[in-house]
Amino acid sequence: MTSSVHPSSSSSTSFTVRELCLAAVMAAVVFLATFVPRIPIPLGYAHLGDAAIFLMVLFLGRRETLIAACFGSALSDLLGVFPLWIVPTLIIKYFMADIAWRVIRPDQRRASLTRLVVGFLLASAWMAAAYTLFGAMLYDSLAAGLIAEGVLNSAIAIVAAGILQKTPLGRR
């Protein structure tokens, strides 16, 4: 998968209008994928927001992906019934997207299926462990259901990436 952002723009400290707009639109996509299909699990809900984040890792620039992952997910916590989770979500989703990015696209080129699977699974493991840790701190309990959410979102993102690769977006 290739980045839709010119490689030199990712080293700049300022954002282009295009990057900001893309990050905002993708944050809305993450929010909708997180907020709408809620599946109750212990201490929260499962959703498709992580699959959206994983797809952004494949098709967008790193900064847009990190911003969209953090703020789209945190907005869902804010507007949902989990405002206590906003700060943990910002931290967790940042590192989740960054782990996936660094494993899958360290050179901003197409990723092999092996790197794709390893990146998604490592990012999902981080997410599950971090939410479990924060859940244990906040509620004195564990959220084991998050592991299933990470595996589900990884599988959905891999299938969707295969489909999207055959479109103009995947041929860039």
Phi, psi and omega per residue, in radians:
M1 nan 2.499 3.141
T2 -1.996 2.730 3.132
S3 -1.378 2.491 3.087
S4 -1.526 -0.025 3.141
V5 -1.831 2.395 3.132
H6 -1.042 2.283 -3.063
P7 -0.929 -0.613 -3.107
S8 -1.225 -0.432 -3.129
S9 -1.262 -0.422 -3.127
S10 -1.300 -0.291 3.111
S11 -1.565 -0.199 3.110
S12 -1.289 2.614 3.132
T13 -1.497 -0.323 3.112
S14 -1.726 2.700 3.133
F15 -1.667 2.508 3.012
T16 -1.422 2.846 3.082
V17 -1.047 -0.690 3.138
R18 -1.071 -0.777 3.135
E19 -1.109 -0.757 3.135
L20 -1.121 -0.776 3.127
C21 -1.127 -0.752 3.131
L22 -1.118 -0.740 3.111
A23 -1.097 -0.708 -3.141
A24 -1.155 -0.779 3.128
V25 -1.131 -0.738 -3.128
M26 -1.229 -0.543 3.028
A27 -1.096 -0.675 3.084
A28 -1.130 -0.680 3.098
V29 -1.106 -0.804 3.123
V30 -1.079 -0.766 3.113
F31 -0.998 -0.879 -3.110
L32 -1.105 -0.724 -3.142
A33 -1.211 -0.403 3.115
T34 -1.542 -0.693 -2.983
F35 -1.458 -0.666 -2.982
V36 -1.399 -0.969 -3.091
P37 -1.529 1.251 -3.101
R38 -1.418 2.195 3.085
I39 -2.077 1.940 -3.066
P40 -1.054 2.345 3.020
I41 -2.401 2.981 3.128
P42 -0.963 2.283 3.101
L43 1.116 0.372 3.126
G44 2.890 -2.451 -3.110
Y45 -2.650 2.614 3.033
A46 -1.580 2.735 -3.057
H47 -2.800 3.140 3.136
L48 -1.809 0.158 -3.127
G49 -1.057 -0.631 -3.140
D50 -1.212 -0.586 3.066
A51 -1.109 -0.690 3.088
A52 -1.101 -0.735 3.118
I53 -1.098 -0.775 -3.140
F54 -1.091 -0.659 3.094
L55 -1.162 -0.631 3.094
M56 -1.132 -0.625 3.080
V57 -0.995 -0.657 -3.084
L58 -1.351 -0.577 -2.940
F59 -2.040 -0.167 -3.079
L60 -2.109 3.035 3.072
G61 -1.260 2.807 -3.063
R62 -1.108 -0.820 -3.081
R63 -1.132 -0.735 3.113
E64 -1.081 -0.709 -3.137
T65 -1.114 -0.802 -3.113
L66 -1.119 -0.757 3.128
I67 -1.116 -0.835 -3.123
A68 -1.096 -0.721 -3.134
A69 -1.077 -0.828 -3.099
C70 -1.157 -0.961 -2.987
F71 -1.375 -0.566 3.063
G72 -1.125 -0.755 3.137
S73 -1.213 -0.759 -3.136
A74 -1.153 -0.611 3.091
L75 -1.091 -0.640 3.082
S76 -1.113 -0.699 3.073
D77 -1.148 -0.706 -3.133
L78 -1.104 -0.847 -3.084
L79 -1.449 -0.270 3.061
G80 -1.518 -2.690 -3.106
V81 -1.872 0.518 -3.086
F82 -2.265 0.864 -3.107
P83 -1.111 -0.411 3.094
L84 -1.102 -0.379 -3.067
W85 -1.623 0.004 -3.064
I86 -1.025 -0.927 -3.102
V87 -1.150 -0.828 3.063
P88 -1.012 -0.689 3.133
T89 -1.099 -0.754 3.103
L90 -0.988 -0.792 -3.130
I91 -1.190 -0.860 -3.056
I92 -1.115 -0.809 -3.087
K93 -1.227 -0.577 3.066
Y94 -1.026 -0.926 -3.100
F95 -1.231 -0.560 3.079
M96 -1.061 -0.869 3.126
A97 -1.148 -0.666 -3.134
D98 -1.178 -0.713 3.094
I99 -1.060 -0.858 3.134
A100 -1.041 -0.774 -3.129
W101 -1.057 -0.854 -3.070
R102 -1.163 -0.569 3.113
V103 -1.391 -0.780 -3.008
I104 -1.431 -0.715 -3.014
R105 -2.250 0.904 -3.125
P106 -1.111 -0.463 -3.136
D107 -1.904 0.194 3.141
Q108 1.010 0.493 3.094
R109 -1.992 -3.033 3.101
R110 -1.052 2.468 -3.130
A111 -1.778 2.503 3.044
S112 -1.278 2.800 3.113
L113 -1.055 -0.633 3.137
T114 -1.106 -0.839 3.116
R115 -1.112 -0.631 3.117
L116 -1.063 -0.912 -3.111
V117 -1.126 -0.813 -3.139
V118 -1.083 -0.771 3.139
G119 -1.087 -0.800 3.134
F120 -1.137 -0.732 -3.109
L121 -1.223 -0.689 3.079
L122 -1.127 -0.756 3.117
A123 -1.114 -0.700 3.109
S124 -1.175 -0.678 3.105
A125 -1.120 -0.747 3.072
W126 -1.022 -0.836 -3.104
M127 -1.046 -0.827 -3.113
A128 -1.111 -0.780 -3.139
A129 -1.133 -0.765 -3.107
A130 -1.173 -0.769 3.100
Y131 -1.142 -0.634 3.095
T132 -1.106 -0.775 3.128
L133 -1.105 -0.859 3.123
F134 -1.110 -0.674 3.107
G135 -1.100 -0.706 3.106
A136 -1.118 -0.678 3.132
M137 -1.243 -0.747 -3.061
L138 -1.346 -0.675 -3.012
Y139 -2.082 0.004 -3.067
D140 0.973 0.806 -3.117
S141 -2.681 2.971 3.122
L142 -1.962 2.607 -3.131
A143 -2.024 1.248 -3.070
A144 -1.139 -0.416 -3.135
G145 -1.091 -0.310 -3.128
L146 -1.173 -0.461 3.110
I147 -1.091 -0.775 3.111
A148 -1.092 -0.666 3.120
E149 -1.080 -0.762 3.140
G150 -1.103 -0.748 3.120
V151 -1.147 -0.763 3.125
L152 -1.051 -0.833 -3.127
N153 -1.159 -0.604 3.074
S154 -1.099 -0.808 -3.136
A155 -1.103 -0.755 3.131
I156 -1.100 -0.751 -3.130
A157 -1.145 -0.662 3.132
I158 -1.147 -0.769 3.117
V159 -1.133 -0.814 -3.141
A160 -1.115 -0.637 3.112
A161 -1.104 -0.713 3.095
G162 -1.073 -0.682 3.111
I163 -1.228 -0.813 -3.108
L164 -1.179 -0.438 3.123
Q165 -1.096 -0.428 -3.119
K166 -1.517 -0.005 3.119
T167 -1.742 2.999 3.086
P168 -1.003 -0.546 3.124
L169 -1.074 -0.703 -3.107
G170 -1.374 -0.264 -3.104
R171 -1.601 0.001 -3.129
R172 -1.190 nan nan
